[in-house]
């Protein structure tokens, strides 16, 4: 079966994308919280900070899953049985 195309992704690409999402999940709240500290709009930004941290946790979860999942284990596929005639 030919899986080459726009919708196919290799295991290595998936792991790289997952690691990238993990990095973004750490940078996003750090950058935002640093900007809050500099501009003293803490009371107005607290709900937004909670949203940013929640999105970052979600991105971390997706990235971790992509980076650590074993995609093609032989146990996932049933054994081919010979057809009896």
DSSP file (Angstrom, degrees, kcal/mol; ACC not computed):
  #  RESIDUE AA STRUCTURE BP1 BP2  ACC     N-H-->O    O-->H-N    N-H-->O    O-->H-N    TCO  KAPPA ALPHA  PHI   PSI    X-CA   Y-CA   Z-CA
    1    1 A X              0   0    0      0, 0.0     2,-0.7     0, 0.0     0, 0.0   0.000 360.0 360.0 360.0 131.2    0.0    0.0    0.0
    2    2 A X        +     0   0    0      1,-0.1     0, 0.0     2,-0.0     0, 0.0  -0.748 360.0 170.2 -88.0 113.1    1.4    3.4   -1.0
    3    3 A X        +     0   0    0     -2,-0.7     2,-0.3     2,-0.0    -1,-0.1   0.311  36.3 119.6-105.2   7.9    1.2    5.8    1.9
    4    4 A X        +     0   0    0      3,-0.1     2,-0.3     2,-0.1     3,-0.1  -0.572  44.0  86.2 -76.1 135.4    3.2    8.6    0.5
    5    5 A X  S >  S-     0   0    0     -2,-0.3     3,-0.7     3,-0.1    -2,-0.0  -0.970  92.5 -59.0 162.0-171.3    1.3   11.7    0.2
    6    6 A X  T 3  S+     0   0    0     -2,-0.3    -1,-0.1     1,-0.2    -2,-0.1   0.775 127.1  50.2 -73.2 -25.2    0.2   14.8    2.0
    7    7 A X  T 3  S+     0   0    0     -3,-0.1     2,-0.3     2,-0.0    -1,-0.2   0.533  89.5  95.4 -92.3  -5.7   -1.5   12.9    4.8
    8    8 A X    <   -     0   0    0     -3,-0.7     2,-0.4    -5,-0.1    -3,-0.1  -0.643  48.9-178.2 -89.3 144.2    1.3   10.5    5.6
    9    9 A X        -     0   0    0     -2,-0.3     2,-0.1    -5,-0.0    -3,-0.0  -0.999  20.1-130.9-139.8 135.7    3.7   11.3    8.4
   10   10 A X     >  -     0   0    0     -2,-0.4     4,-2.3     1,-0.1     5,-0.2  -0.371  26.0-111.2 -82.5 164.9    6.7    9.2    9.5
   11   11 A X  H  > S+     0   0    0      1,-0.2     4,-2.4     2,-0.2     5,-0.2   0.899 119.0  51.6 -60.9 -41.5    7.4    8.2   13.1
   12   12 A X  H  > S+     0   0    0      2,-0.2     4,-2.4     1,-0.2    -1,-0.2   0.898 109.5  49.0 -65.0 -40.5   10.4   10.4   13.1
   13   13 A X  H  > S+     0   0    0      2,-0.2     4,-2.6     1,-0.2    -1,-0.2   0.897 111.0  51.0 -65.3 -39.3    8.4   13.4   11.9
   14   14 A X  H  X S+     0   0    0     -4,-2.3     4,-2.4     2,-0.2    -2,-0.2   0.915 110.7  48.0 -64.0 -43.1    5.8   12.7   14.5
   15   15 A X  H  X S+     0   0    0     -4,-2.4     4,-2.3     2,-0.2    -2,-0.2   0.904 112.3  49.3 -64.8 -40.4    8.4   12.6   17.3
   16   16 A X  H  X S+     0   0    0     -4,-2.4     4,-2.1     2,-0.2    -2,-0.2   0.919 111.7  48.3 -64.8 -43.1   10.0   15.8   16.1
   17   17 A X  H  X S+     0   0    0     -4,-2.6     4,-2.2     2,-0.2    -2,-0.2   0.892 110.8  52.0 -63.6 -39.6    6.7   17.6   16.0
   18   18 A X  H  X S+     0   0    0     -4,-2.4     4,-1.9     2,-0.2    -2,-0.2   0.908 109.3  48.8 -62.8 -42.8    5.9   16.3   19.5
   19   19 A X  H  X S+     0   0    0     -4,-2.3     4,-1.9     1,-0.2    -1,-0.2   0.876 110.0  52.8 -65.7 -36.4    9.2   17.6   20.8
   20   20 A X  H  X S+     0   0    0     -4,-2.1     4,-2.4     2,-0.2    -2,-0.2   0.899 107.6  50.9 -63.9 -40.9    8.5   21.0   19.1
   21   21 A X  H  X S+     0   0    0     -4,-2.2     4,-2.4     1,-0.2    -2,-0.2   0.871 107.7  53.5 -64.9 -36.3    5.0   21.1   20.8
   22   22 A X  H  X S+     0   0    0     -4,-1.9     4,-1.2     2,-0.2    -1,-0.2   0.916 109.4  48.3 -63.6 -42.4    6.6   20.4   24.2
   23   23 A X  H >X S+     0   0    0     -4,-1.9     4,-2.3     1,-0.2     3,-0.6   0.928 112.3  48.5 -63.2 -45.4    9.1   23.3   23.7
   24   24 A X  H 3X S+     0   0    0     -4,-2.4     4,-2.6     1,-0.2     5,-0.2   0.884 105.9  58.7 -62.4 -37.8    6.2   25.7   22.7
   25   25 A X  H 3X S+     0   0    0     -4,-2.4     4,-0.6     1,-0.2    -1,-0.2   0.795 112.1  40.3 -63.6 -27.8    4.2   24.5   25.7
   26   26 A X  H <X S+     0   0    0     -4,-1.2     4,-1.1    -3,-0.6    -2,-0.2   0.833 116.6  47.9 -86.9 -35.4    7.1   25.7   28.0
   27   27 A X  H  X S+     0   0    0     -4,-2.3     4,-2.8     2,-0.2     5,-0.3   0.895 102.5  62.7 -73.2 -40.2    7.9   28.9   26.1
   28   28 A X  H  X S+     0   0    0     -4,-2.6     4,-2.2     1,-0.2     5,-0.2   0.928 109.3  36.0 -56.9 -55.3    4.3   30.2   25.7
   29   29 A X  H  X S+     0   0    0     -4,-0.6     4,-3.0    -5,-0.2     5,-0.3   0.867 116.3  55.4 -69.5 -31.8    3.5   30.7   29.4
   30   30 A X  H  X S+     0   0    0     -4,-1.1     4,-1.8     2,-0.2    -2,-0.2   0.941 111.1  44.0 -62.8 -46.5    7.0   31.8   30.3
   31   31 A X  H  X S+     0   0    0     -4,-2.8     4,-2.0     2,-0.2    -2,-0.2   0.927 116.5  46.9 -62.6 -46.0    6.9   34.6   27.7
   32   32 A X  H  X S+     0   0    0     -4,-2.2     4,-2.1    -5,-0.3    -2,-0.2   0.930 112.8  47.5 -65.1 -46.0    3.4   35.6   28.7
   33   33 A X  H  X S+     0   0    0     -4,-3.0     4,-2.0     1,-0.2    -1,-0.2   0.839 110.2  53.7 -66.4 -31.5    4.1   35.7   32.5
   34   34 A X  H  X S+     0   0    0     -4,-1.8     4,-1.4    -5,-0.3    -1,-0.2   0.898 108.5  49.4 -66.5 -40.5    7.3   37.7   31.8
   35   35 A X  H  X S+     0   0    0     -4,-2.0     4,-1.4     1,-0.2    -2,-0.2   0.873 109.4  52.1 -66.7 -36.8    5.3   40.3   29.9
   36   36 A X  H  X>S+     0   0    0     -4,-2.1     4,-1.4     1,-0.2     5,-0.6   0.930 107.2  52.9 -62.9 -44.6    2.7   40.5   32.8
   37   37 A X  H  <5S+     0   0    0     -4,-2.0    -1,-0.2     1,-0.2    -2,-0.2   0.842 110.1  48.2 -60.8 -34.5    5.5   41.1   35.3
   38   38 A X  H  <5S+     0   0    0     -4,-1.4    -1,-0.2     1,-0.2    -2,-0.2   0.782 117.0  39.3 -78.7 -27.0    6.9   44.0   33.3
   39   39 A X  H  <5S-     0   0    0     -4,-1.4    -2,-0.2    -3,-0.4    -1,-0.2   0.491  93.1-135.5-107.4  -3.0    3.6   45.8   32.7
   40   40 A X  T  <5 +     0   0    0     -4,-1.4     3,-0.2     1,-0.2    -3,-0.1   0.777  63.4 128.3  57.6  33.0    1.9   45.4   36.0
   41   41 A X     >< +     0   0    0     -5,-0.6     4,-1.8     1,-0.2    -1,-0.2  -0.303  24.4 137.3-104.7  46.9   -1.5   44.5   34.6
   42   42 A X  H  >  +     0   0    0      1,-0.2     4,-1.1     2,-0.2    -1,-0.2   0.896  64.0  51.5 -65.0 -44.1   -1.7   41.4   36.8
   43   43 A X  H  4 S+     0   0    0      1,-0.2     4,-0.4    -3,-0.2     3,-0.3   0.893 115.0  42.6 -64.1 -40.0   -5.3   41.7   37.9
   44   44 A X  H  4 S+     0   0    0      1,-0.2     4,-0.4     2,-0.1     3,-0.3   0.806 116.6  48.4 -73.8 -28.9   -6.6   42.1   34.3
   45   45 A X  H  X S+     0   0    0     -4,-1.8     4,-2.9     1,-0.2     5,-0.2   0.521  83.5  91.0 -93.2  -5.6   -4.3   39.4   32.9
   46   46 A X  H  X S+     0   0    0     -4,-1.1     4,-2.3    -3,-0.3    -1,-0.2   0.918  89.4  46.0 -60.3 -45.6   -5.0   36.6   35.5
   47   47 A X  H  > S+     0   0    0     -4,-0.4     4,-1.9    -3,-0.3    -1,-0.2   0.908 115.2  48.0 -63.3 -37.7   -7.9   35.0   33.6
   48   48 A X  H  > S+     0   0    0     -4,-0.4     4,-2.7     2,-0.2    -2,-0.2   0.887 109.5  53.3 -67.0 -38.5   -5.8   35.2   30.4
   49   49 A X  H  X S+     0   0    0     -4,-2.9     4,-2.6     2,-0.2     5,-0.2   0.904 107.8  50.8 -63.3 -41.1   -2.8   33.7   32.2
   50   50 A X  H  X S+     0   0    0     -4,-2.3     4,-2.2     2,-0.2    -1,-0.2   0.901 111.4  48.1 -61.6 -40.7   -5.0   30.8   33.3
   51   51 A X  H  X S+     0   0    0     -4,-1.9     4,-2.5     2,-0.2    -2,-0.2   0.910 111.7  49.5 -65.5 -43.0   -6.1   30.2   29.8
   52   52 A X  H  X S+     0   0    0     -4,-2.7     4,-2.3     2,-0.2    -2,-0.2   0.912 112.0  47.8 -63.2 -43.4   -2.6   30.4   28.5
   53   53 A X  H  X S+     0   0    0     -4,-2.6     4,-2.3     2,-0.2    -1,-0.2   0.901 111.6  51.1 -65.8 -40.1   -1.4   27.9   31.1
   54   54 A X  H  X S+     0   0    0     -4,-2.2     4,-2.0     2,-0.2    -2,-0.2   0.914 111.1  47.4 -62.6 -43.3   -4.3   25.6   30.3
   55   55 A X  H  X S+     0   0    0     -4,-2.5     4,-2.6     1,-0.2    -1,-0.2   0.887 111.1  52.5 -64.1 -38.7   -3.5   25.7   26.6
   56   56 A X  H  X S+     0   0    0     -4,-2.3     4,-2.6     2,-0.2    -2,-0.2   0.888 107.8  50.4 -66.1 -39.1    0.1   25.0   27.3
   57   57 A X  H  X S+     0   0    0     -4,-2.3     4,-2.3     2,-0.2    -1,-0.2   0.918 111.6  48.9 -63.7 -42.3   -0.7   22.0   29.4
   58   58 A X  H  X S+     0   0    0     -4,-2.0     4,-2.3     2,-0.2    -2,-0.2   0.917 112.1  48.1 -62.7 -44.4   -2.9   20.7   26.6
   59   59 A X  H  X S+     0   0    0     -4,-2.6     4,-2.8     1,-0.2    -2,-0.2   0.890 110.8  51.8 -63.3 -39.4   -0.1   21.3   24.0
   60   60 A X  H  X S+     0   0    0     -4,-2.6     4,-2.9     2,-0.2     5,-0.2   0.913 109.2  50.3 -62.6 -42.1    2.4   19.5   26.3
   61   61 A X  H  X S+     0   0    0     -4,-2.3     4,-2.1     2,-0.2    -2,-0.2   0.918 113.2  45.0 -63.1 -44.5    0.1   16.5   26.6
   62   62 A X  H  X S+     0   0    0     -4,-2.3     4,-2.4     2,-0.2    -2,-0.2   0.934 115.4  47.9 -65.0 -45.5   -0.3   16.3   22.8
   63   63 A X  H  X S+     0   0    0     -4,-2.8     4,-2.4     2,-0.2    -2,-0.2   0.898 111.5  49.6 -62.9 -42.1    3.5   16.7   22.3
   64   64 A X  H  X S+     0   0    0     -4,-2.9     4,-1.6     2,-0.2    -1,-0.2   0.911 111.5  49.4 -63.8 -42.1    4.4   14.1   24.9
   65   65 A X  H  X S+     0   0    0     -4,-2.1     4,-1.5    -5,-0.2    -2,-0.2   0.915 113.7  45.8 -63.2 -43.1    2.0   11.6   23.4
   66   66 A X  H  < S+     0   0    0     -4,-2.4    -2,-0.2     1,-0.2    -1,-0.2   0.869 114.3  48.6 -67.6 -35.8    3.4   12.2   19.9
   67   67 A X  H  < S+     0   0    0     -4,-2.4    -1,-0.2    -5,-0.2    -2,-0.2   0.751 121.2  31.8 -77.7 -23.7    7.0   12.0   21.1
   68   68 A X  H  < S+     0   0    0     -4,-1.6     2,-0.2    -5,-0.2    -2,-0.2   0.540  86.7 110.7-115.0  -7.4    6.7    8.8   23.1
   69   69 A X     <  -     0   0    0     -4,-1.5     2,-0.8    -5,-0.2   -54,-0.0  -0.493  62.0-136.2 -74.5 135.5    4.0    6.7   21.4
   70   70 A X        -     0   0    0     -2,-0.2     3,-0.3     1,-0.2    -1,-0.1  -0.830  23.5-171.9 -88.3 113.3    5.2    3.5   19.6
   71   71 A X        +     0   0    0     -2,-0.8     2,-0.6     1,-0.2    -1,-0.2   0.891  66.9  35.9 -81.1 -40.3    3.3    3.7   16.4
   72   72 A X        +     0   0    0      3,-0.0     2,-0.4     4,-0.0    -1,-0.2  -0.741  65.0 161.5-123.9  85.7    4.0    0.4   14.7
   73   73 A X    >   -     0   0    0     -2,-0.6     3,-1.5    -3,-0.3     4,-0.3  -0.831  41.1-133.1 -97.2 140.5    4.2   -2.5   17.0
   74   74 A X  G >  S+     0   0    0     -2,-0.4     3,-1.2     1,-0.3    -1,-0.1   0.785 103.6  66.3 -62.8 -26.0    3.8   -6.0   15.5
   75   75 A X  G 3  S+     0   0    0      1,-0.2    -1,-0.3     3,-0.0     4,-0.1   0.702  88.1  68.5 -69.0 -17.8    1.4   -6.9   18.4
   76   76 A X  G <  S+     0   0    0     -3,-1.5     2,-0.4     2,-0.1    -1,-0.2   0.700  92.0  67.8 -74.1 -18.3   -1.1   -4.4   17.1
   77   77 A X  S <  S-     0   0    0     -3,-1.2     3,-0.1    -4,-0.3     2,-0.0  -0.863  85.9-121.9-107.8 134.1   -1.8   -6.4   14.0
   78   78 A X        -     0   0    0     -2,-0.4     2,-0.1     1,-0.1    -2,-0.1  -0.358  35.2 -99.0 -70.5 152.9   -3.6   -9.8   14.0
   79   79 A X        -     0   0    0      1,-0.1     2,-0.5    -4,-0.1    -1,-0.1  -0.450  37.8-113.2 -69.1 141.9   -1.8  -12.8   12.6
   80   80 A X        -     0   0    0     -2,-0.1     2,-0.3    -3,-0.1    -1,-0.1  -0.657  31.7-147.7 -78.7 124.6   -2.9  -13.7    9.1
   81   81 A X        -     0   0    0     -2,-0.5     2,-0.3     1,-0.0    -1,-0.0  -0.716  16.4-115.8 -93.3 142.8   -4.7  -17.0    9.2
   82   82 A X        -     0   0    0     -2,-0.3     2,-0.4     1,-0.1    -1,-0.0  -0.579  33.4-116.8 -75.6 138.8   -4.5  -19.3    6.3
   83   83 A X        -     0   0    0     -2,-0.3     2,-0.5     2,-0.0    -1,-0.1  -0.623  22.6-143.6 -80.8 128.1   -7.8  -19.9    4.6
   84   84 A X              0   0    0     -2,-0.4    -1,-0.0     1,-0.1    -3,-0.0  -0.775 360.0 360.0 -91.6 131.9   -9.1  -23.4    4.8
   85   85 A X              0   0    0     -2,-0.5    -1,-0.1     0, 0.0    -2,-0.0   0.387 360.0 360.0-115.0 360.0  -10.9  -24.6    1.7
